[in-house]
Amino acid sequence: MLTCRSLFFRIDRVVGFTKAAEGQCSKPSGVSERAPVVSSAKHSVSLEVGASLMKFIKGKEGTTQMKIEEEMGVKIIFPSSRNEDHIIIEGGSVDCVTKASERIATIIHEVVKSPTLDYSHFVSLPLAIHPELVAKLVNFQNSILGNNSLAGDKQDVQPVDETRLYTLAELGIEKSIFIKPSTFHLTVLMLKLWNKDRVNAARDVLKSISPSVMDALDNRPLFIRLKGLDCMRGSLAKARVLYIPVEEIGDEGRLLRACSILAFSVNVNLEFLRICFCFFLTASSEVITDAFVKAGLVLEKDANQSLKLHATVMNARHRKRKDKRKKMDTFDAREIHKQFGTEDWGEYRIQEVHLSQRFVFDQSGYYRCCASIPFPGGHRD
């Protein structure tokens, strides 16, 4: 059995059609070599690498693929369907196939560490399940955009006049930077789950820690208060993220304990994954952060950050630009803050935790749920 970086992909099978000379790699036809090896041997391996990583193995115009094939004396066969996760490597010996697999593992390792590969999933606490909160967010958006009718998530909301449109454009404010009310949530941690094995592992982990989460919450319902508006980093004049601060009612720290268990358990049980990013909720979680850093599970730049539990309402990163040459990654939130800086958005019960898939939505408009566990039910004491 091949022993390569199996923490990044699964090796399903190795097939040797005929016996080859040990350690010899036969090059594909058309590739020059000083001492060509003539052999009818053929070995192959099927690797589950994930559909989202295929393009990195191919490289620009297929250059990475061709380089591996020429240097290792192998042929890389990609699936015909975008929904398939496997590639096949064929070569003249087990050694050839092994070296090519290791090269691909190195490519994947570097890609996963970089921002080139986006987060695919995240652990979320859905807030869009509360209709009254969704209605308040819709009114918030419409009051800023200049339309006071309850238009929901429709994309055709227009300001009341051209002067207001010009002013909003000057401020960097447009419909696309608002978070859709139907997706409103709190984020516990972000994950890069690039194939089915990783998704299944995360799903199993979430299910398995339900009793621990219940214990952390003392088997009592958890309520939060959403109040005000704040800027994530920088100034309100050049805001990137505008969010609603979150407070746990009762201030017992139960939400922090539960989220810490979620973050800790998912990362530890996905130890083979190696590259997971966790947003820690407060500075008091430094002990957990240190544990993940020592285990090599958190990038240094993320480990050094102390992020607040928050609910994002506007994010400049979501901007849809007609002219991609013009870059505007901030917006002026000063007037918005004057109007909504002390807004009381209400008190709500956290009902469940989801393993959510980004960029894919269910019928309600919320992120597709890959797995979920409940929080304790009931009313406030």
PAKERO-149406 format. One line per field, with one value per residue (C-alpha): residue number from 0; residue in one letter; x, y, z. Coordinates in nm, 2 decimals, always signed. Example, Ala and Ser with C-alpha at 12.3 -4.5 7.8 and 13.67 -1.06 7.14 Angstrom:
// residues 2
n <- c(0,1)
res <- c(a,s)
X <- c(+1.23,+1.37)
Y <- c(-0.45,-0.11)
Z <- c(+0.78,+0.71)
// end
This chain:
// residues 381
n <- c(0,1,2,3,4,5,6,7,8,9,10,11,12,13,14,15,16,17,18,19,20,21,22,23,24,25,26,27,28,29,30,31,32,33,34,35,36,37,38,39,40,41,42,43,44,45,46,47,48,49,50,51,52,53,54,55,56,57,58,59,60,61,62,63,64,65,66,67,68,69,70,71,72,73,74,75,76,77,78,79,80,81,82,83,84,85,86,87,88,89,90,91,92,93,94,95,96,97,98,99,100,101,102,103,104,105,106,107,108,109,110,111,112,113,114,115,116,117,118,119,120,121,122,123,124,125,126,127,128,129,130,131,132,133,134,135,136,137,138,139,140,141,142,143,144,145,146,147,148,149,150,151,152,153,154,155,156,157,158,159,160,161,162,163,164,165,166,167,168,169,170,171,172,173,174,175,176,177,178,179,180,181,182,183,184,185,186,187,188,189,190,191,192,193,194,195,196,197,198,199,200,201,202,203,204,205,206,207,208,209,210,211,212,213,214,215,216,217,218,219,220,221,222,223,224,225,226,227,228,229,230,231,232,233,234,235,236,237,238,239,240,241,242,243,244,245,246,247,248,249,250,251,252,253,254,255,256,257,258,259,260,261,262,263,264,265,266,267,268,269,270,271,272,273,274,275,276,277,278,279,280,281,282,283,284,285,286,287,288,289,290,291,292,293,294,295,296,297,298,299,300,301,302,303,304,305,306,307,308,309,310,311,312,313,314,315,316,317,318,319,320,321,322,323,324,325,326,327,328,329,330,331,332,333,334,335,336,337,338,339,340,341,342,343,344,345,346,347,348,349,350,351,352,353,354,355,356,357,358,359,360,361,362,363,364,365,366,367,368,369,370,371,372,373,374,375,376,377,378,379,380)
res <- c(m,l,t,c,r,s,l,f,f,r,i,d,r,v,v,g,f,t,k,a,a,e,g,q,c,s,k,p,s,g,v,s,e,r,a,p,v,v,s,s,a,k,h,s,v,s,l,e,v,g,a,s,l,m,k,f,i,k,g,k,e,g,t,t,q,m,k,i,e,e,e,m,g,v,k,i,i,f,p,s,s,r,n,e,d,h,i,i,i,e,g,g,s,v,d,c,v,t,k,a,s,e,r,i,a,t,i,i,h,e,v,v,k,s,p,t,l,d,y,s,h,f,v,s,l,p,l,a,i,h,p,e,l,v,a,k,l,v,n,f,q,n,s,i,l,g,n,n,s,l,a,g,d,k,q,d,v,q,p,v,d,e,t,r,l,y,t,l,a,e,l,g,i,e,k,s,i,f,i,k,p,s,t,f,h,l,t,v,l,m,l,k,l,w,n,k,d,r,v,n,a,a,r,d,v,l,k,s,i,s,p,s,v,m,d,a,l,d,n,r,p,l,f,i,r,l,k,g,l,d,c,m,r,g,s,l,a,k,a,r,v,l,y,i,p,v,e,e,i,g,d,e,g,r,l,l,r,a,c,s,i,l,a,f,s,v,n,v,n,l,e,f,l,r,i,c,f,c,f,f,l,t,a,s,s,e,v,i,t,d,a,f,v,k,a,g,l,v,l,e,k,d,a,n,q,s,l,k,l,h,a,t,v,m,n,a,r,h,r,k,r,k,d,k,r,k,k,m,d,t,f,d,a,r,e,i,h,k,q,f,g,t,e,d,w,g,e,y,r,i,q,e,v,h,l,s,q,r,f,v,f,d,q,s,g,y,y,r,c,c,a,s,i,p,f,p,g,g,h,r,d)
X <- c(+0.00,+0.13,+0.23,+0.20,+0.03,-0.30,-0.41,-0.50,-0.66,-0.76,-0.59,-0.86,-0.66,-0.32,-0.33,-0.02,-0.09,+0.25,+0.57,+0.82,+1.18,+1.21,+1.25,+1.23,+1.00,+0.92,+0.85,+0.55,+0.62,+0.76,+0.98,+1.35,+1.56,+1.92,+1.86,+1.50,+1.35,+1.14,+0.87,+0.52,+0.44,+0.16,+0.05,-0.23,-0.37,-0.70,-0.69,-0.98,-0.85,-1.18,-1.34,-1.23,-0.86,-0.86,-0.77,-0.46,-0.33,-0.38,-0.23,-0.26,-0.32,-0.23,+0.13,+0.15,-0.01,+0.23,+0.54,+0.44,+0.38,+0.71,+0.92,+0.76,+0.68,+0.31,-0.02,-0.28,-0.64,-0.91,-1.28,-1.52,-1.77,-1.72,-1.91,-1.64,-1.36,-1.11,-0.81,-0.61,-0.24,-0.09,+0.28,+0.54,+0.61,+0.48,+0.78,+0.67,+0.31,+0.42,+0.64,+0.37,+0.12,+0.36,+0.41,+0.03,+0.01,+0.26,+0.06,-0.26,-0.08,+0.03,-0.30,-0.50,-0.27,-0.32,-0.62,-0.64,-0.87,-1.17,-1.35,-1.61,-1.81,-1.85,-2.02,-2.30,-2.57,-2.87,-3.05,-3.26,-3.51,-3.66,-3.91,-3.92,-3.54,-3.55,-3.82,-3.60,-3.31,-3.52,-3.64,-3.28,-3.17,-3.46,-3.43,-3.07,-3.13,-3.43,-3.72,-3.94,-4.15,-4.08,-3.90,-3.72,-3.41,-3.52,-3.23,-3.44,-3.48,-3.41,-3.35,-3.63,-3.44,-3.12,-2.97,-2.99,-2.84,-2.55,-2.50,-2.50,-2.26,-2.03,-2.04,-1.97,-2.31,-2.51,-2.74,-2.47,-2.28,-2.57,-2.60,-2.92,-3.16,-3.24,-2.88,-2.83,-2.62,-2.33,-2.01,-1.83,-1.55,-1.46,-1.35,-1.19,-1.35,-1.26,-1.38,-1.66,-1.44,-1.38,-1.74,-1.85,-1.58,-1.70,-2.07,-1.98,-1.79,-2.07,-2.32,-2.09,-2.04,-2.41,-2.40,-2.09,-2.26,-2.57,-2.35,-2.17,-2.51,-2.63,-2.92,-3.09,-3.21,-2.96,-3.08,-2.88,-2.93,-2.85,-2.79,-2.62,-2.39,-2.01,-1.72,-1.50,-1.17,-1.07,-1.29,-1.66,-1.56,-1.38,-1.56,-1.52,-1.75,-2.04,-2.19,-2.43,-2.26,-2.39,-2.45,-2.54,-2.83,-2.73,-2.36,-2.28,-2.03,-2.23,-2.23,-1.85,-1.81,-2.03,-1.86,-1.52,-1.63,-1.75,-1.43,-1.20,-1.38,-1.41,-1.05,-0.91,-1.11,-1.01,-0.65,-0.56,-0.70,-0.42,-0.54,-0.86,-0.92,-1.10,-1.25,-1.21,-1.48,-1.31,-0.96,-1.04,-1.01,-0.63,-0.57,-0.77,-0.59,-0.25,-0.35,-0.45,-0.13,+0.08,-0.11,-0.04,-0.41,-0.44,-0.24,-0.03,-0.22,-0.55,-0.41,-0.29,-0.64,-0.90,-1.24,-1.57,-1.88,-2.08,-2.36,-2.25,-2.50,-2.27,-1.95,-1.76,-1.61,-1.94,-1.95,-2.05,-1.86,-1.96,-1.62,-1.37,-1.09,-1.24,-1.17,-1.37,-1.32,-1.47,-1.78,-1.88,-2.09,-2.10,-2.45,-2.57,-2.41,-2.57,-2.91,-2.87,-2.57,-2.80,-3.06,-3.22,-3.26,-3.42,-3.36,-3.35,-3.30,-3.02,-3.20,-2.94,-2.59,-2.54,-2.25,-2.33,-2.21,-2.11,-2.25,-2.53,-2.88,-3.19,-3.55,-3.57,-3.27,-3.03,-2.71,-2.74,-2.73,-2.49,-2.56,-2.71,-2.75,-3.01,-2.96,-3.18,-3.53,-3.77,-3.85,-3.65,-3.64)
Y <- c(+0.00,+0.35,+0.56,+0.93,+1.23,+1.05,+1.32,+1.53,+1.26,+0.90,+0.63,+0.39,+0.13,+0.04,-0.19,-0.35,-0.51,-0.66,-0.69,-0.40,-0.36,-0.22,+0.16,+0.21,+0.47,+0.45,+0.79,+0.85,+0.83,+1.15,+1.23,+1.20,+1.01,+0.91,+0.54,+0.46,+0.17,-0.06,-0.22,-0.34,-0.29,-0.06,+0.04,+0.28,+0.44,+0.62,+0.93,+1.11,+1.47,+1.67,+1.85,+2.19,+2.10,+1.95,+2.28,+2.32,+1.98,+2.07,+2.42,+2.70,+2.55,+2.21,+2.30,+2.15,+1.83,+1.80,+1.87,+1.59,+1.35,+1.42,+1.42,+1.12,+0.91,+0.89,+0.97,+1.16,+1.09,+1.34,+1.25,+1.35,+1.49,+1.79,+1.61,+1.33,+1.36,+1.11,+1.12,+0.82,+0.81,+0.54,+0.46,+0.20,+0.11,+0.16,+0.40,+0.63,+0.64,+0.69,+0.99,+1.15,+1.10,+1.27,+1.56,+1.61,+1.59,+1.87,+2.08,+2.03,+2.11,+2.45,+2.53,+2.45,+2.68,+2.97,+3.20,+3.06,+2.78,+2.94,+2.80,+2.55,+2.50,+2.65,+2.57,+2.82,+2.92,+3.01,+3.33,+3.36,+3.11,+3.40,+3.58,+3.89,+3.94,+3.88,+4.15,+4.40,+4.33,+4.38,+4.71,+4.80,+4.74,+4.91,+5.22,+5.26,+5.18,+5.42,+5.17,+5.12,+4.84,+4.49,+4.37,+4.08,+3.96,+4.08,+4.23,+4.50,+4.74,+5.09,+5.41,+5.67,+5.91,+5.95,+6.19,+5.93,+5.67,+5.90,+5.95,+5.58,+5.51,+5.78,+5.62,+5.27,+5.14,+4.90,+4.61,+4.34,+4.43,+4.36,+4.02,+3.85,+3.83,+3.47,+3.37,+3.56,+3.36,+3.35,+3.18,+2.94,+2.83,+2.81,+2.49,+2.38,+2.05,+1.98,+1.63,+1.39,+1.22,+1.55,+1.65,+1.31,+1.33,+1.68,+1.56,+1.26,+1.48,+1.73,+1.46,+1.29,+1.60,+1.67,+1.55,+1.76,+2.07,+2.00,+1.97,+2.29,+2.46,+2.30,+2.16,+2.50,+2.71,+2.98,+3.34,+3.62,+3.99,+4.17,+4.55,+4.83,+4.83,+4.83,+4.81,+4.51,+4.68,+5.03,+5.33,+5.38,+5.61,+5.32,+5.02,+4.67,+4.48,+4.62,+4.39,+4.36,+4.28,+3.98,+3.94,+3.62,+3.69,+3.61,+3.64,+3.29,+3.21,+2.90,+3.00,+3.04,+2.70,+2.54,+2.70,+2.61,+2.25,+2.27,+2.43,+2.20,+1.88,+1.94,+2.04,+1.76,+1.49,+1.63,+1.61,+1.44,+1.75,+1.97,+2.29,+2.41,+2.78,+2.85,+3.19,+3.21,+3.40,+3.60,+3.67,+3.43,+3.13,+3.18,+2.83,+2.66,+2.87,+2.77,+2.40,+2.43,+2.62,+2.35,+2.08,+2.27,+2.32,+2.70,+2.94,+3.18,+3.49,+3.35,+3.23,+3.58,+3.73,+3.76,+3.79,+3.88,+3.68,+3.89,+3.89,+4.05,+4.28,+4.44,+4.31,+4.50,+4.17,+4.07,+4.36,+4.29,+4.52,+4.58,+4.73,+4.48,+4.72,+4.95,+4.82,+4.95,+4.73,+4.98,+5.18,+5.48,+5.36,+5.68,+5.78,+5.42,+5.41,+5.74,+5.59,+5.23,+5.25,+5.20,+4.98,+4.71,+4.42,+4.19,+3.88,+3.54,+3.17,+2.98,+2.66,+2.46,+2.43,+2.36,+2.23,+2.47,+2.46,+2.79,+2.91,+2.65,+2.72,+2.53,+2.62,+2.87,+3.06,+2.95,+2.77,+2.40,+2.20,+1.90,+1.81,+1.97,+1.92,+2.09,+2.33,+2.29,+2.41,+2.59,+2.94,+3.19,+3.15)
Z <- c(+0.00,-0.08,+0.21,+0.11,+0.26,+0.32,+0.56,+0.25,+0.03,+0.05,-0.15,-0.26,-0.45,-0.60,-0.90,-1.05,-1.39,-1.44,-1.23,-1.29,-1.21,-0.86,-0.84,-1.22,-1.37,-1.74,-1.90,-2.12,-2.49,-2.64,-2.33,-2.37,-2.12,-2.12,-2.03,-2.12,-1.94,-2.16,-1.95,-1.99,-1.63,-1.53,-1.18,-1.08,-0.78,-0.72,-0.50,-0.35,-0.36,-0.39,-0.68,-0.56,-0.58,-0.93,-1.09,-0.87,-0.97,-1.34,-1.31,-1.55,-1.90,-1.76,-1.69,-1.34,-1.45,-1.75,-1.53,-1.28,-1.57,-1.74,-1.42,-1.26,-1.57,-1.49,-1.64,-1.44,-1.53,-1.42,-1.39,-1.66,-1.41,-1.18,-0.91,-0.88,-0.62,-0.76,-0.99,-1.12,-1.14,-1.38,-1.39,-1.47,-1.11,-0.76,-0.70,-0.98,-0.86,-0.50,-0.59,-0.80,-0.52,-0.28,-0.52,-0.54,-0.16,-0.14,-0.38,-0.19,+0.14,+0.01,-0.15,+0.17,+0.38,+0.14,+0.08,-0.27,-0.14,+0.03,+0.33,+0.22,+0.55,+0.89,+1.22,+1.27,+1.52,+1.30,+1.38,+1.07,+1.22,+1.42,+1.18,+1.40,+1.37,+0.99,+0.96,+1.16,+0.93,+0.62,+0.75,+0.84,+0.48,+0.32,+0.54,+0.42,+0.06,+0.04,+0.02,+0.32,+0.17,+0.30,-0.01,+0.17,-0.02,-0.36,-0.56,-0.74,-0.44,-0.57,-0.38,-0.39,-0.62,-0.83,-0.58,-0.30,-0.54,-0.61,-0.24,-0.16,-0.44,-0.30,+0.04,-0.10,+0.00,-0.22,-0.19,-0.24,+0.08,+0.31,+0.46,+0.34,+0.64,+0.55,+0.62,+0.95,+1.19,+1.44,+1.33,+1.57,+1.33,+0.97,+0.80,+0.47,+0.39,+0.03,-0.01,+0.10,+0.37,+0.55,+0.54,+0.67,+0.95,+1.05,+1.05,+1.27,+1.52,+1.55,+1.62,+1.88,+2.10,+2.15,+2.52,+2.60,+2.45,+2.66,+2.97,+2.90,+2.88,+3.20,+3.00,+3.02,+2.73,+2.61,+2.52,+2.37,+2.33,+2.01,+2.06,+1.88,+1.58,+1.57,+1.32,+1.31,+1.24,+1.13,+1.14,+1.07,+0.78,+0.61,+0.74,+0.60,+0.83,+1.03,+1.30,+1.58,+1.92,+2.10,+2.48,+2.66,+2.88,+3.24,+3.15,+3.28,+3.01,+2.90,+2.53,+2.53,+2.70,+2.44,+2.14,+2.29,+2.30,+1.94,+1.81,+2.02,+1.93,+1.55,+1.52,+1.74,+1.56,+1.22,+1.32,+1.00,+0.82,+0.97,+0.82,+0.99,+1.09,+1.41,+1.51,+1.88,+2.06,+2.33,+2.47,+2.75,+2.51,+2.49,+2.65,+2.37,+2.11,+2.24,+2.23,+1.87,+1.78,+1.94,+1.75,+1.42,+1.35,+1.34,+1.12,+1.32,+1.18,+1.30,+1.64,+1.72,+1.67,+1.94,+1.77,+1.94,+1.90,+1.66,+1.39,+1.07,+0.89,+0.62,+0.46,+0.19,+0.07,-0.07,-0.31,-0.67,-0.89,-1.25,-1.33,-1.17,-1.23,-0.96,-0.62,-0.32,-0.02,+0.24,+0.29,+0.50,+0.79,+1.00,+0.92,+0.96,+1.30,+1.41,+1.33,+1.45,+1.69,+1.99,+1.82,+2.04,+1.80,+2.06,+2.27,+2.11,+2.20,+2.03,+1.92,+1.74,+1.59,+1.22,+1.01,+0.72,+0.36,+0.21,-0.12,-0.11,+0.03,+0.13,+0.05,+0.34,+0.21,+0.49,+0.42,+0.35,+0.67,+0.66,+1.02,+1.33,+1.70,+1.93,+2.21,+2.52,+2.47,+2.71,+2.83,+3.02,+3.40)
// end
